[in-house]
Amino acid sequence: MWNYILLGFVPLAVALEVLHAPAVWIFLVSALALLPLAGLMGRATEELAARAGSTVGGLLNATFGNAAELIIAIVALLAGKIEVVKASITGSILSNLLLVLGLSIFMGGLRHSTQRFNAQAAGVMTSLLTLTLIAFLLPAFFDLAERGFFKVLDPALPDQMFSLATAGVLILIYLANIYFSLRTHKDMVSGLSDEAHHEAHWSLPVAVGVLAAATVGVAVMAEFLVGSLEEATQALGLSEFFVGIILIPLVGNAAEHFAAVVFAMKNKMDLAVQIAVGSSLQIALLVAPILVIVGYLAGRPMDLVFQNPLELAALAASILATNAVVRDGESHWLEGVMLLGVYALLGFAFFFTPK
């Protein structure tokens, strides 16, 4: 119900944009309008997945799980907000691994003293997370080696080429993981309850129509959000970096975040872990590479070199903490507090980062 109530912010955002209202109002209302639109995209994808069968349905869910956030990032990329896009990639991984998973484990642990989930599936996902950390660290060290060891005066082109090659490898690994999870080792990594695959309630035309309309809506709201970003952040006293790494990921994934916590409270930790960790993997293995390729084709070259060492430290901290918590296939509320504590520390660091 809240999804439909919040849809009222969509026409309000359009009206504010047409009337050239203050940028801070356009920014805030557009951000609120993105919440229900992202939720509708997720619901429409689930309806299509329910009609397509388990294998194709799983592929649809995996592919469109972060579609709203991808659209927001592409709009920001085309507007030249490269650092905001990079920050949103980092922020999405952090929010899923620390905030969503932490809150899920904490809320679920308050109702159930010890919760269990598929340790094998968790092991596969945490191994992939370790791979993503390597993939994000290497471009930074590659750039460092160019500047310090090889004395390259302008490393922009080599950085871009290496990032494109990295993007190709990550996409191949993502596709291999999809095939592994849905075909060859489906039984090993499955832990999702049967209730996760509900029957379709919408007709096919309705599901396709809602998905198309919500996609257009997200693109328009993202355009408003990015267009008002610079003025709004100045008015609110926030840095664009903080908005990219904290606020945009929360807006783009709010529906998924809520679902993970609800599943955990119902003692369906397999679902909660799959949503939180799986979404982070999709960001790292699919969304980030797509953004690199789109930027290259659109003449807005974006590499995977994170110049801010705080971002790399945050990625390493989140992945190490997640590995420590989920490897054994069990969780309790204190582990959730630990993850939330790491997210809070990083949030303060990002907030107080000089503008």
C-alpha positions as CSV (number, residue, x, y, z in Angstrom):
1,M,0.0,0.0,0.0
2,W,2.8,2.4,0.8
3,N,4.1,1.9,-2.7
4,Y,1.0,3.3,-4.2
5,I,0.8,6.2,-1.8
6,L,4.3,7.3,-2.6
7,L,3.5,7.3,-6.3
8,G,2.0,10.7,-5.7
9,F,5.5,12.1,-5.5
10,V,6.0,11.3,-9.3
11,P,3.6,13.9,-10.6
12,L,4.7,16.3,-7.8
13,A,8.3,16.0,-9.0
14,V,7.2,16.7,-12.6
15,A,5.3,19.7,-11.5
16,L,8.3,21.0,-9.5
17,E,10.6,20.5,-12.4
18,V,8.2,22.3,-14.8
19,L,7.8,25.2,-12.4
20,H,11.6,25.5,-11.9
21,A,11.2,25.0,-8.1
22,P,14.3,25.2,-5.8
23,A,16.7,22.4,-6.6
24,V,16.6,21.0,-3.1
25,W,12.9,20.3,-3.4
26,I,13.2,18.7,-6.8
27,F,16.1,16.5,-5.4
28,L,14.1,15.4,-2.4
29,V,10.8,14.7,-4.1
30,S,12.5,12.9,-7.0
31,A,14.3,10.7,-4.5
32,L,11.0,9.8,-2.8
33,A,9.4,9.2,-6.2
34,L,12.1,6.7,-7.0
35,L,11.2,4.5,-4.1
36,P,7.7,3.3,-5.4
37,L,8.9,3.1,-9.0
38,A,11.8,0.8,-8.0
39,G,9.4,-1.3,-6.0
40,L,7.0,-1.6,-9.0
41,M,9.9,-2.6,-11.2
42,G,10.8,-5.4,-8.8
43,R,7.2,-6.5,-8.5
44,A,6.7,-6.6,-12.3
45,T,9.9,-8.6,-12.7
46,E,8.7,-11.1,-10.1
47,E,5.3,-11.5,-11.9
48,L,7.1,-12.1,-15.2
49,A,9.5,-14.6,-13.4
50,A,6.5,-16.5,-12.0
51,R,5.2,-17.1,-15.5
52,A,8.6,-18.0,-17.0
53,G,9.4,-21.0,-14.9
54,S,12.1,-21.4,-12.3
55,T,15.2,-21.3,-14.5
56,V,14.1,-18.3,-16.7
57,G,12.5,-16.7,-13.7
58,G,15.7,-16.9,-11.7
59,L,17.6,-15.4,-14.6
60,L,15.0,-12.5,-14.9
61,N,15.2,-11.8,-11.2
62,A,19.0,-11.9,-11.3
63,T,19.2,-9.7,-14.3
64,F,16.7,-7.0,-13.3
65,G,17.3,-7.1,-9.6
66,N,19.2,-3.8,-9.7
67,A,17.6,-2.3,-12.8
68,A,16.5,0.9,-11.1
69,E,19.9,1.6,-9.7
70,L,21.5,0.9,-13.1
71,I,19.2,3.5,-14.8
72,I,20.1,6.1,-12.1
73,A,23.8,5.4,-12.6
74,I,23.6,5.6,-16.4
75,V,21.8,9.0,-16.2
76,A,24.5,10.3,-13.8
77,L,27.2,8.9,-16.1
78,L,25.8,10.6,-19.2
79,A,25.6,13.8,-17.2
80,G,29.4,13.5,-16.5
81,K,29.0,12.7,-12.8
82,I,31.7,10.0,-12.9
83,E,32.8,10.2,-9.3
84,V,29.1,10.0,-8.1
85,V,28.6,6.9,-10.2
86,K,31.7,5.3,-8.8
87,A,30.6,6.2,-5.3
88,S,27.2,4.7,-5.9
89,I,28.8,1.4,-7.0
90,T,30.7,1.3,-3.7
91,G,27.7,2.5,-1.7
92,S,25.5,-0.2,-3.2
93,I,27.8,-3.0,-2.1
94,L,28.3,-1.5,1.3
95,S,24.6,-0.9,1.9
96,N,23.7,-4.5,0.9
97,L,26.4,-6.2,2.8
98,L,26.4,-4.1,6.0
99,L,23.1,-2.3,6.3
100,V,20.7,-4.7,4.8
101,L,22.3,-8.0,5.9
102,G,23.1,-6.5,9.3
103,L,19.6,-5.3,9.8
104,S,18.2,-8.6,8.6
105,I,20.4,-10.6,11.0
106,F,19.6,-8.3,13.8
107,M,15.8,-8.2,13.4
108,G,15.6,-11.9,12.7
109,G,17.9,-12.7,15.6
110,L,15.6,-10.8,18.0
111,R,12.8,-13.2,17.1
112,H,14.9,-16.4,16.7
113,S,17.9,-17.0,18.9
114,T,19.9,-18.7,16.2
115,Q,19.1,-18.7,12.5
116,R,20.5,-21.1,9.9
117,F,21.0,-20.9,6.2
118,N,22.7,-22.8,3.4
119,A,26.4,-22.6,4.3
120,Q,27.5,-24.0,0.8
121,A,25.6,-21.3,-1.0
122,A,27.0,-18.6,1.4
123,G,30.5,-20.0,0.8
124,V,30.1,-19.6,-3.0
125,M,28.8,-16.1,-2.6
126,T,31.6,-15.0,-0.2
127,S,34.2,-16.5,-2.6
128,L,32.7,-14.4,-5.4
129,L,32.8,-11.4,-3.1
130,T,36.5,-12.0,-2.5
131,L,37.0,-12.1,-6.3
132,T,35.2,-8.7,-6.7
133,L,37.4,-7.2,-4.1
134,I,40.5,-8.3,-6.2
135,A,38.8,-6.9,-9.3
136,F,38.3,-3.5,-7.7
137,L,41.8,-3.4,-6.1
138,L,43.7,-4.3,-9.2
139,P,42.8,-1.2,-11.3
140,A,43.9,1.1,-8.4
141,F,47.2,-0.7,-8.1
142,F,47.6,-0.7,-11.9
143,D,47.2,3.1,-11.9
144,L,49.6,3.4,-9.0
145,A,52.2,1.3,-10.8
146,E,51.8,3.4,-14.0
147,R,52.4,6.7,-12.1
148,G,55.1,5.5,-9.7
149,F,57.0,2.7,-11.4
150,F,56.5,3.1,-15.1
151,K,56.4,7.0,-14.9
152,V,53.4,7.2,-17.3
153,L,52.5,10.9,-17.7
154,D,48.9,10.3,-18.7
155,P,47.5,7.0,-17.5
156,A,43.9,7.7,-18.6
157,L,44.0,5.5,-21.7
158,P,45.7,2.5,-20.1
159,D,43.4,2.7,-17.2
160,Q,40.4,2.8,-19.5
161,M,41.6,-0.2,-21.5
162,F,42.4,-2.2,-18.4
163,S,39.0,-1.4,-16.9
164,L,37.2,-2.5,-20.2
165,A,39.2,-5.8,-20.0
166,T,38.2,-6.2,-16.3
167,A,34.6,-5.5,-17.2
168,G,34.6,-8.2,-19.8
169,V,36.0,-10.7,-17.3
170,L,33.5,-9.8,-14.6
171,I,30.6,-10.2,-16.9
172,L,31.8,-13.6,-18.0
173,I,32.1,-14.6,-14.3
174,Y,28.6,-13.3,-13.7
175,L,27.2,-15.4,-16.5
176,A,29.2,-18.4,-15.2
177,N,27.7,-17.9,-11.8
178,I,24.1,-17.7,-13.2
179,Y,24.7,-21.0,-15.1
180,F,26.2,-22.6,-12.0
181,S,23.3,-21.5,-9.8
182,L,20.4,-22.2,-12.1
183,R,21.7,-25.3,-14.0
184,T,24.7,-27.4,-13.0
185,H,24.7,-26.9,-9.2
186,K,21.1,-25.8,-8.5
187,D,20.6,-28.2,-5.6
188,M,23.9,-27.3,-3.9
189,V,23.2,-23.5,-3.8
190,S,19.4,-23.6,-3.3
191,G,18.2,-22.7,0.1
192,L,15.2,-20.6,-0.9
193,S,11.9,-21.7,0.4
194,D,9.2,-22.6,-2.0
195,E,7.2,-19.6,-0.9
196,A,9.8,-17.4,-2.7
197,H,8.3,-18.4,-6.0
198,H,4.7,-17.2,-5.8
199,E,2.1,-17.6,-8.5
200,A,1.5,-14.8,-10.9
201,H,-1.3,-12.4,-10.0
202,W,-0.9,-10.0,-12.9
203,S,-1.6,-10.8,-16.5
204,L,1.4,-10.8,-18.9
205,P,0.3,-7.5,-20.6
206,V,-0.1,-5.8,-17.2
207,A,3.3,-7.0,-15.9
208,V,5.1,-5.9,-19.1
209,G,3.2,-2.6,-19.1
210,V,4.0,-1.9,-15.5
211,L,7.7,-2.8,-16.0
212,A,7.9,-0.5,-19.1
213,A,6.1,2.4,-17.4
214,A,8.1,2.1,-14.2
215,T,11.4,2.0,-16.2
216,V,10.4,5.2,-18.0
217,G,9.4,6.8,-14.7
218,V,12.7,5.8,-13.0
219,A,14.6,7.3,-16.0
220,V,12.7,10.6,-15.7
221,M,13.1,10.8,-11.9
222,A,16.8,10.0,-12.2
223,E,17.2,12.8,-14.7
224,F,15.5,15.2,-12.2
225,L,17.6,13.9,-9.4
226,V,20.9,14.2,-11.2
227,G,20.0,17.6,-12.7
228,S,19.4,19.0,-9.2
229,L,22.2,17.2,-7.5
230,E,24.9,19.9,-7.5
231,E,22.6,22.8,-6.2
232,A,20.8,20.5,-3.8
233,T,23.9,19.1,-2.2
234,Q,25.2,22.7,-1.6
235,A,21.9,23.7,-0.1
236,L,21.8,20.6,2.2
237,G,25.5,21.0,3.2
238,L,26.3,17.5,1.8
239,S,29.0,16.4,-0.6
240,E,28.2,14.7,-3.9
241,F,30.4,11.9,-2.8
242,F,28.2,11.3,0.3
243,V,25.0,11.4,-1.8
244,G,26.5,8.9,-4.2
245,I,27.8,6.5,-1.6
246,I,25.0,6.6,0.9
247,L,21.7,8.2,-0.4
248,I,21.5,7.0,-4.0
249,P,22.0,3.3,-3.1
250,L,19.3,3.5,-0.4
251,V,16.8,5.0,-2.8
252,G,17.6,2.6,-5.6
253,N,17.3,-0.6,-3.5
254,A,14.7,0.3,-0.8
255,A,12.2,-2.3,-1.9
256,E,14.8,-5.1,-1.9
257,H,16.1,-3.9,1.5
258,F,12.7,-4.1,3.1
259,A,12.0,-7.5,1.6
260,A,15.3,-9.0,3.0
261,V,14.4,-7.8,6.6
262,V,10.9,-9.2,6.4
263,F,12.2,-12.6,5.2
264,A,14.7,-12.6,8.1
265,M,12.0,-11.9,10.6
266,K,10.0,-14.8,9.2
267,N,13.1,-17.0,9.8
268,K,13.8,-17.3,6.1
269,M,17.5,-16.4,6.3
270,D,18.3,-18.1,3.0
271,L,16.2,-15.6,1.2
272,A,17.5,-12.7,3.2
273,V,21.2,-13.7,2.6
274,Q,20.5,-14.3,-1.1
275,I,18.9,-10.9,-1.5
276,A,21.6,-8.9,0.4
277,V,24.7,-10.7,-0.8
278,G,23.3,-11.6,-4.3
279,S,22.5,-8.0,-4.9
280,S,26.0,-6.9,-4.0
281,L,27.4,-9.5,-6.4
282,Q,25.2,-8.3,-9.2
283,I,26.4,-4.7,-8.7
284,A,30.0,-5.7,-8.8
285,L,29.9,-8.4,-11.5
286,L,27.2,-6.9,-13.8
287,V,26.2,-3.3,-13.1
288,A,29.7,-1.8,-12.7
289,P,31.0,-3.5,-15.9
290,I,28.0,-2.3,-17.9
291,L,28.6,1.2,-16.7
292,V,32.2,1.0,-17.9
293,I,31.1,-0.2,-21.3
294,V,28.2,2.3,-21.6
295,G,30.6,5.2,-20.7
296,Y,33.1,4.1,-23.3
297,L,30.4,3.8,-26.1
298,A,28.8,7.1,-25.0
299,G,32.0,9.1,-25.0
300,R,32.0,9.4,-21.2
301,P,34.9,7.1,-20.4
302,M,34.7,5.7,-16.9
303,D,37.4,3.4,-15.4
304,L,37.3,1.3,-12.3
305,V,40.2,3.1,-10.6
306,F,39.0,4.3,-7.2
307,Q,41.3,7.2,-6.3
308,N,39.8,7.6,-2.9
309,P,41.5,5.0,-0.6
310,L,38.6,5.3,1.8
311,E,36.4,3.6,-0.8
312,L,38.7,0.7,-1.2
313,A,39.1,0.3,2.5
314,A,35.4,0.4,2.9
315,L,34.9,-2.4,0.3
316,A,37.6,-4.5,2.0
317,A,36.0,-4.0,5.4
318,S,32.5,-4.9,4.2
319,I,33.6,-8.0,2.4
320,L,35.8,-9.2,5.2
321,A,33.0,-8.6,7.8
322,T,30.5,-10.4,5.6
323,N,32.8,-13.4,5.1
324,A,33.3,-13.7,8.9
325,V,29.5,-13.6,9.6
326,V,28.0,-15.9,6.9
327,R,30.7,-18.5,6.3
328,D,29.4,-20.9,9.0
329,G,25.7,-20.8,7.9
330,E,24.5,-19.5,11.2
331,S,23.7,-16.1,12.6
332,H,22.5,-14.4,15.8
333,W,21.5,-10.8,16.5
334,L,25.0,-9.7,17.8
335,E,26.5,-10.4,14.4
336,G,23.9,-8.1,12.9
337,V,24.9,-5.4,15.4
338,M,28.5,-5.9,14.3
339,L,27.7,-5.3,10.6
340,L,25.5,-2.3,11.4
341,G,28.4,-0.9,13.5
342,V,30.8,-1.1,10.6
343,Y,28.3,0.6,8.3
344,A,27.8,3.4,10.9
345,L,31.5,3.9,11.2
346,L,31.9,4.1,7.4
347,G,28.9,6.4,7.2
348,F,30.5,8.9,9.6
349,A,33.8,8.7,7.7
350,F,32.0,9.5,4.4
351,F,29.9,12.3,6.0
352,F,32.9,14.1,7.4
353,T,35.0,13.6,4.2
354,P,36.1,17.1,3.0
355,K,33.9,18.5,0.2
